[in-house]
């Protein structure tokens, strides 16, 4: 890499670190090209990205960013998974690590908060933003549904009582 390419890479990584809500660092030694492509595809579908960068350049790009706490994790063949959604990258990385034992999650960072392996797994177990929106929408709609059921219930009960008396009168 020439000097200009290194500066461009550092600038790009710095922008990624500043705009991402979460960054996950993992070792990927032993993964095939097809497995890495699968990881990238899954991450893209979830709204995240995967980047393999030189550790030294990544450490330079980390300076003056919120995710500077991941610098000690950048040793050996590392891959960076990041997303603007704080749940997407950890969820995809954790699921991929379960399926591929060569992919080892080292830790990460969510804003200024440093995460270890368990922290990344805990983040991955949380519901996604879309799931939370669906639950909130369900909670908002539920009272209206219950009110409609309650207002219709007395009329239905009266109708059943009248029907019962009518049936009783016919039987007699």
Number of C-alpha atoms within 10 A of each C-alpha: 7 6 8 9 10 13 14 11 18 21 16 13 20 20 14 20 25 16 15 21 21 29 28 27 29 24 19 22 13 12 13 11 9 9 15 14 12 13 20 18 15 20 23 16 12 17 14 24 22 23 14 13 17 17 17 13 16 23 19 15 23 22 14 11 16 19 22 21 19 23 18 8 18 20 12 12 14 23 22 20 25 30 24 16 16 22 24 28 29 32 22 21 26 22 14 20 17 12 9 14 11 16 22 20 23 18 21 28 25 21 20 14 15 18 23 18 17 12 17 27 18 15 20 20 13 15 14 17 13 9 11 12 12 12 13 12 11 11 11 11 11 12 11 11 10 11 11 11 11 11 10 11 12 11 11 11 11 11 12 12 12 12 12 12 12 11 11 10 9 8 7 5
